[in-house]
Every structure is written in C-alpha cells, then in structure tokens.
Amino acid sequence: TLRCIDYCKRLNYENFEIILLPDDYASKNIDGVRVIPTGPVTPGRKRNIGVANANGELCAFIDSDAYPSRDWLKNAIKYFNDPVVAGVGGPGLTPENDSIMQIASGNVLSSFMVGGLANRCKNIRTRECDDIHSCNFIARKSILDEVGGWNEKYWPGEDTLICLAIRKAGKKLVEASDVVIFHHRRPLFREHLKQVSRFGLHRGFFAKRFKGNSIRLTYFMPSLLLLFLFAGILAGLINPFFMNILLVATAVYLITCLVTTLMEVKELRLVPLVWLGIIATHFVYGAFFLAGLIKRDLAR
C-alpha cells in the first residue's frame, strides 16, 4: 500500500487527490492522503465510498498491490476529450522485481493461450472495449453516479458489471496502451490458481445471469476442453478408436501450449513453470466456469 501511495505522489500530474480506503484506521496519518476507514466491506462498497468522498470530475481506481507508471493520469486524460468516452483502462504489467513464481504467473496470465485474461496483463494496442479491470480503471464521476456505482455484492466481477452498465448507458470504454500500471501477481501455483478459480466461477455465473460482456468464446474454451476430455475418456472406454483420437488431440494440445510458451517467454527457466501454469489455469478456470454456470447465486 505504501509503495502504491509513494508512486501516486510522484505522478506527472498536479491536480489530484489520493483517497485510501482501508478496513480500519491506519496506525499513523499519511501525509497528503485522505484516509477513510470503511470496515470489512466488499471492494465495490469501498469504491463507492471513495467516489462519494471524491472532489474531482474523474475517479481513478488502483489496487493496493499495484502502482502506477509516472504518466498514468496524464496519458489517460486525453481520451476523455471525447465526450462519449466514460471510462479508460490499460494494462497491468508484472513488475520486473517480482519473484520468479510471480513472474511466471504474469507470463501465464498474459499468454495468448489464456484468451480473455491476456489483454489485461500485457502491452496492448489502444482500442474500444467492453470490460476494464478494476485495478486500472479511470472513469467520469458523473457516469458512476448515473449507473448507480459499483456492484457491492459480487467480487471479483464488480468491474465487469459496472462496464456492462456503462455500455448500456450508451457510453464508450477505452483500453489504452499508454495508461499503464504495474501489478504484483499471485505466485504460481496455489495462490495463482485460487485467484483463477474465483475468476472462472464468477465469469460462468455472470455469463448465465448477466450475459453481455461475459459472453465470449474465449471464456468458454477451457470448459469445452474439459468436456471434450471427459467425453473422450467415456467414449474411449467403449471403443479404443476414440481413445486414440483423444490421445492425439491431447498431444496436440500439450505441444501447442509448449510451443506458445517457447514463443512468448524470454527466460528459459520460466518455460516449464509457464507451460504447466497455462495447462493448470485452463483446467481450474474451466471447472469453476462450469460450476458458475450451474450456481443459483454467489456469495461474496
């Protein structure tokens, strides 16, 4: 948190305030920061409290385990010259000084093989989009008020829902290559997969309940992979021919993951970690996406 605040203070921009929203009172005052304790509430609730206390026309959200590039706000402002643009985001890159397991996790998340998550974690081209991650989210305060603020029940996924609401209000969202933050990763494998399981569970539930920006083929692909493997095993028990097809398809999948890893990863020592991480991410995300599809509702 303190590192994030330090980098925010060094932003190449003058007219802004910093609001910190901890659960409890900080042990000491932080110079230049408004500290507003919220109690143990959801991130959506925290952000709504922050918006209600903010004085500016734009609200920029960043997580405590991330920190901004120096021109974060300066680069974002120009996109709001278009009155139809209501929100701007950008990549959350993995810091170079993260541990090897965190860097491996970042490589997994930014890989072409993980589909929809990848754009959030690597350099991208600037484009209009329909979903911005909350750790790097800058929006007009007026649109946040208009759509009723952040969803206070669901986490993660509250960013998906507010983006859906903004788009339904007829406004645009921009994913910008120069609006960059650095986001520390959950290390492989346990913490990474725990986070991925939450992403999968909520995305599956949102695809059923809210549709919109949660209906994308790449979100369904890991689940389709699991169903294919399961069906192939059952069919193979009946007829060995289908087992042979399954073995060939599995080999092609594993080789594709490996080749993609070799093409994307710069350090050789990361290759086995990233390769296994991609495969594990597919299986965990796919399983929990299916669980989300059949869930009647989700608790926090």
Residue pairs with C-beta under 8 A, 6 or more apart in sequence:
1 20
1 22
1 64
2 30
3 67
4 62
4 63
4 64
4 65
4 66
4 67
4 68
5 18
5 20
5 30
5 33
6 67
7 67
7 68
7 70
8 18
8 62
8 67
8 68
9 18
9 32
10 70
11 68
11 70
11 71
11 72
11 73
11 74
12 70
12 71
12 73
12 74
13 72
13 73
13 74
13 77
15 56
16 56
16 60
16 73
17 34
17 54
17 55
17 56
18 32
18 33
18 34
19 33
19 34
19 36
19 50
19 53
19 54
20 26
20 30
20 33
20 34
20 35
20 36
21 36
21 37
21 38
21 46
21 47
21 49
21 50
22 35
22 37
22 38
23 37
23 38
23 39
23 40
23 41
24 37
24 39
25 35
25 37
26 35
26 37
29 35
34 53
36 49
36 50
36 53
38 45
38 46
38 49
41 49
41 152
42 152
42 153
42 154
42 155
42 158
42 300
43 134
43 150
43 155
43 158
44 149
44 150
44 151
44 152
44 153
44 154
44 155
44 158
45 150
45 152
47 61
47 134
47 149
47 150
47 158
48 149
48 150
48 152
50 59
50 61
51 59
51 141
51 144
51 145
51 149
51 150
54 141
56 141
57 140
57 141
57 142
58 76
58 77
58 80
58 138
58 139
58 140
58 141
59 138
59 139
59 140
59 141
59 144
60 72
60 73
60 76
60 137
60 138
61 134
61 135
61 136
61 137
61 138
61 139
62 68
62 135
62 136
62 181
63 134
63 135
63 183
65 183
65 184
66 92
66 135
66 136
66 181
66 182
66 183
66 184
67 181
67 182
68 180
68 181
68 182
69 180
69 181
69 182
71 178
72 179
72 180
72 181
73 138
75 176
75 178
75 179
75 180
76 88
76 90
76 138
76 176
76 179
79 85
79 88
79 174
79 176
79 179
80 88
80 140
82 172
84 170
84 171
84 172
85 171
85 172
85 173
85 174
86 139
86 140
86 143
86 166
86 169
86 171
86 172
86 173
87 132
87 137
87 138
87 139
87 140
87 143
87 163
87 166
87 171
87 172
87 173
87 174
88 132
88 138
88 139
88 173
88 174
88 175
88 176
88 179
89 129
89 132
89 133
89 136
89 137
89 138
89 173
89 174
89 175
89 176
89 179
90 124
90 136
90 175
90 176
90 177
90 178
90 179
90 180
90 181
91 119
91 120
91 121
91 122
91 123
91 124
91 136
91 177
91 180
91 181
92 120
92 121
92 133
92 135
92 136
92 181
92 182
92 183
93 106
93 121
93 122
93 123
93 180
93 181
93 182
93 183
94 102
94 103
94 105
94 106
94 107
94 110
94 121
94 182
94 183
94 184
94 185
95 182
95 183
95 184
96 103
98 106
98 184
98 185
99 187
100 269
100 270
100 273
101 187
101 188
101 189
101 273
102 184
102 185
102 186
102 187
102 188
103 185
103 270
104 187
104 188
104 270
104 273
104 274
104 277
105 185
105 186
105 187
105 188
105 192
105 277
106 121
106 185
107 261
107 264
107 265
107 270
107 274
107 277
108 114
108 188
108 192
108 274
108 277
108 278
108 281
109 117
109 118
109 120
109 121
109 185
109 281
110 118
110 121
110 122
110 264
111 118
111 260
111 261
111 264
111 274
111 278
112 118
112 260
112 264
113 256
113 257
113 260
113 261
113 278
113 282
114 278
114 281
114 282
114 285
115 218
115 219
115 221
116 216
116 218
116 219
117 199
119 129
119 175
120 133
121 183
123 177
124 175
124 177
125 177
126 174
126 175
126 176
126 177
126 178
127 174
127 175
128 172
128 173
128 174
128 175
129 173
129 174
129 175
130 163
130 164
130 167
130 173
130 212
130 213
131 159
131 160
131 163
131 173
131 213
132 159
132 163
132 173
132 175
133 159
134 158
134 159
135 181
135 183
136 179
136 180
136 181
136 183
137 159
138 179
139 166
143 166
143 169
143 171
144 150
144 162
146 169
147 162
147 165
147 166
147 168
147 169
148 165
149 162
150 158
150 161
150 162
151 157
151 158
151 161
151 162
152 158
153 300
154 161
154 202
154 298
154 300
155 300
156 198
156 199
156 202
157 202
157 203
157 205
157 206
160 202
160 203
160 206
160 210
160 213
160 214
161 206
161 210
163 173
163 213
164 210
164 212
164 213
166 173
167 173
167 212
167 213
168 212
185 192
186 192
186 194
186 195
188 273
188 277
189 276
189 277
189 280
192 277
192 281
193 280
193 281
193 284
196 281
196 284
196 285
196 288
197 284
197 285
197 287
197 288
198 288
199 285
199 288
200 222
200 284
200 285
200 286
200 287
200 288
200 289
200 291
200 292
201 288
201 289
201 291
201 292
201 295
201 298
202 292
202 298
203 214
203 219
203 289
203 292
204 223
204 288
204 289
204 290
204 291
204 292
204 293
204 295
205 292
205 293
205 295
205 297
205 298
206 214
206 292
207 214
207 215
207 219
207 220
207 289
207 292
207 293
208 292
208 293
219 289
220 289
221 286
222 281
222 282
222 283
222 285
222 286
222 289
223 286
223 287
223 289
223 290
223 293
224 286
225 253
225 282
225 283
225 286
226 283
226 286
226 287
226 290
227 290
228 249
229 246
229 250
232 242
232 243
232 245
232 246
232 249
233 243
233 246
235 242
235 243
235 246
236 242
236 243
236 244
236 246
237 243
254 279
257 275
257 278
257 279
258 271
258 275
260 278
261 271
261 274
261 275
261 278
262 271
264 274
265 271
265 274
292 298
